Amino acid sequence: MGKGDLPLLEKVLGEPEMMGHLGGPESPESIAQRQTGYEHEDSRQFKIVDHTSGAAVGWVGYWERTWREDRVFEIGWSVLLDFQGHGIGSQAAGQAIVLAKAERRLRFLHAFPSLDNAPSNAICRKLGFTLLEECKFEYPPGNFMQVNDWAVDLFAES
């Protein structure tokens, strides 16, 4: 993500329809703060661009976190409603996984889609994630939701 991508983040993180599976839209202040962090070269946050139209259609990224007392990567993505259902999210998430593998730093990458987010759970299956468990997950801070914990072993041979 770079300078000038705030309007895209406002669409994917600030619209109720886009954030229904994640506890609701983020505040304008929170989105602006994210944008500032995402502009750093090493943020691991990327704009998704539709190769046909050249339009900015979403966001994908991964970051470090502690999960079950281990350091892991977590991945997330969001594709604008008009562009969903065309494989764009799985292609972008797949490219982010390749980048995370190339780092050779952390062994596991996790995704935590809510139980009722069928498209994101389908992307995890399609990309070879292993479903570890259903669990309670805090997102955003103070909001607990039921999610599937999916993981990819980044050190496994493809």
C-alpha positions as CSV (number, residue, x, y, z in Angstrom):
1,M,0.0,0.0,0.0
2,G,1.3,3.5,-0.7
3,K,0.5,7.1,-0.5
4,G,-2.9,7.8,-2.1
5,D,-4.4,4.5,-1.0
6,L,-6.4,5.9,1.9
7,P,-9.7,6.0,-0.2
8,L,-9.3,2.2,-1.0
9,L,-8.7,1.4,2.7
10,E,-11.8,3.5,3.6
11,K,-13.8,1.4,1.2
12,V,-12.5,-2.0,2.5
13,L,-12.3,-1.2,6.2
14,G,-14.9,1.5,6.7
15,E,-18.0,0.1,4.9
16,P,-20.4,-1.9,7.0
17,E,-21.0,-4.4,4.1
18,M,-17.3,-5.1,3.8
19,M,-16.7,-5.5,7.5
20,G,-19.8,-7.6,8.4
21,H,-17.7,-10.6,9.3
22,L,-15.2,-8.6,11.3
23,G,-17.2,-6.8,14.0
24,G,-18.2,-3.8,11.9
25,P,-16.5,-0.9,10.2
26,E,-13.4,0.7,11.6
27,S,-13.4,4.4,12.5
28,P,-11.9,7.0,10.1
29,E,-9.1,7.6,12.6
30,S,-8.2,3.9,12.8
31,I,-8.2,3.6,9.0
32,A,-5.9,6.7,8.7
33,Q,-3.6,5.3,11.3
34,R,-3.4,1.9,9.4
35,Q,-2.7,3.8,6.1
36,T,0.2,5.6,7.7
37,G,1.7,2.3,8.8
38,Y,1.0,0.5,5.5
39,E,2.9,3.2,3.6
40,H,6.2,1.9,5.1
41,E,8.2,-0.1,2.5
42,D,8.5,-3.1,4.8
43,S,4.8,-3.2,6.0
44,R,3.9,-6.4,4.0
45,Q,0.6,-4.7,3.1
46,F,-0.3,-4.7,-0.6
47,K,-3.0,-3.1,-2.8
48,I,-4.8,-5.6,-5.0
49,V,-5.1,-4.4,-8.6
50,D,-7.4,-6.0,-11.1
51,H,-5.2,-7.0,-14.0
52,T,-7.9,-6.4,-16.6
53,S,-9.1,-2.9,-15.6
54,G,-6.1,-1.7,-13.6
55,A,-8.5,-0.7,-10.8
56,A,-7.6,-0.9,-7.1
57,V,-10.0,-3.6,-5.9
58,G,-8.7,-4.6,-2.4
59,W,-6.0,-5.2,0.0
60,V,-3.9,-8.2,1.2
61,G,-1.2,-8.4,3.8
62,Y,0.5,-10.4,6.5
63,W,2.1,-9.5,9.7
64,E,3.8,-11.0,12.8
65,R,1.8,-11.9,15.9
66,T,2.0,-14.2,18.9
67,W,-0.4,-17.1,18.7
68,R,-0.6,-19.9,21.2
69,E,2.8,-18.7,22.6
70,D,4.5,-18.9,19.2
71,R,5.6,-16.2,16.7
72,V,3.7,-16.6,13.5
73,F,2.5,-14.7,10.5
74,E,-1.2,-13.8,10.2
75,I,-2.7,-13.0,6.8
76,G,-5.7,-11.0,5.9
77,W,-7.4,-9.8,2.7
78,S,-10.4,-7.9,1.5
79,V,-11.8,-7.5,-2.0
80,L,-14.4,-4.9,-2.9
81,L,-17.9,-6.3,-3.3
82,D,-18.1,-5.6,-7.1
83,F,-14.9,-7.7,-7.7
84,Q,-15.6,-10.7,-5.4
85,G,-16.3,-14.1,-6.8
86,H,-13.7,-13.9,-9.6
87,G,-10.7,-15.5,-7.8
88,I,-9.0,-12.1,-7.2
89,G,-8.8,-12.7,-3.4
90,S,-7.3,-16.2,-3.7
91,Q,-4.8,-15.1,-6.3
92,A,-3.7,-12.1,-4.1
93,A,-3.5,-14.2,-0.9
94,G,-1.5,-16.9,-2.8
95,Q,1.0,-14.2,-3.9
96,A,1.3,-13.0,-0.3
97,I,2.0,-16.6,0.9
98,V,4.8,-16.8,-1.7
99,L,6.3,-13.7,-0.2
100,A,6.0,-14.9,3.4
101,K,7.6,-18.3,2.4
102,A,10.5,-16.4,0.7
103,E,11.3,-14.6,4.0
104,R,12.2,-18.0,5.6
105,R,11.7,-16.4,9.1
106,L,8.5,-17.8,10.6
107,R,7.3,-21.4,10.0
108,F,3.5,-20.9,10.1
109,L,1.1,-18.4,8.6
110,H,-2.4,-18.3,10.0
111,A,-5.8,-17.0,8.7
112,F,-8.7,-16.5,11.1
113,P,-11.9,-16.1,9.0
114,S,-15.2,-16.0,11.0
115,L,-17.2,-19.2,10.9
116,D,-19.8,-17.6,8.7
117,N,-17.4,-16.1,6.1
118,A,-17.8,-18.8,3.5
119,P,-15.7,-17.1,0.8
120,S,-12.7,-16.6,3.0
121,N,-12.9,-20.1,4.4
122,A,-13.1,-21.3,0.8
123,I,-9.9,-19.3,-0.1
124,C,-8.1,-21.0,2.8
125,R,-9.1,-24.5,1.5
126,K,-8.2,-23.6,-2.1
127,L,-4.7,-22.3,-1.1
128,G,-3.9,-25.5,0.9
129,F,-4.3,-24.2,4.5
130,T,-4.9,-26.9,7.1
131,L,-7.9,-26.3,9.4
132,L,-6.6,-26.6,12.9
133,E,-9.6,-25.7,15.0
134,E,-12.6,-23.5,15.6
135,C,-11.7,-20.9,18.3
136,K,-12.5,-17.6,19.9
137,F,-10.6,-14.7,18.5
138,E,-10.4,-11.1,19.5
139,Y,-10.9,-8.6,16.6
140,P,-11.1,-5.7,16.8
141,P,-9.8,-5.3,20.3
142,G,-12.6,-5.9,22.8
143,N,-14.7,-7.9,20.3
144,F,-14.6,-11.7,20.5
145,M,-15.8,-13.8,17.6
146,Q,-15.8,-17.4,16.6
147,V,-13.3,-18.2,13.8
148,N,-11.6,-21.0,12.0
149,D,-7.9,-21.2,12.6
150,W,-6.3,-22.1,9.3
151,A,-2.5,-22.5,9.0
152,V,0.1,-23.1,6.3
153,D,3.5,-24.5,7.0
154,L,5.8,-22.1,5.2
155,F,8.8,-24.4,5.5
156,A,7.0,-27.4,3.9
157,E,8.0,-28.3,0.4
158,S,5.4,-27.3,-2.2
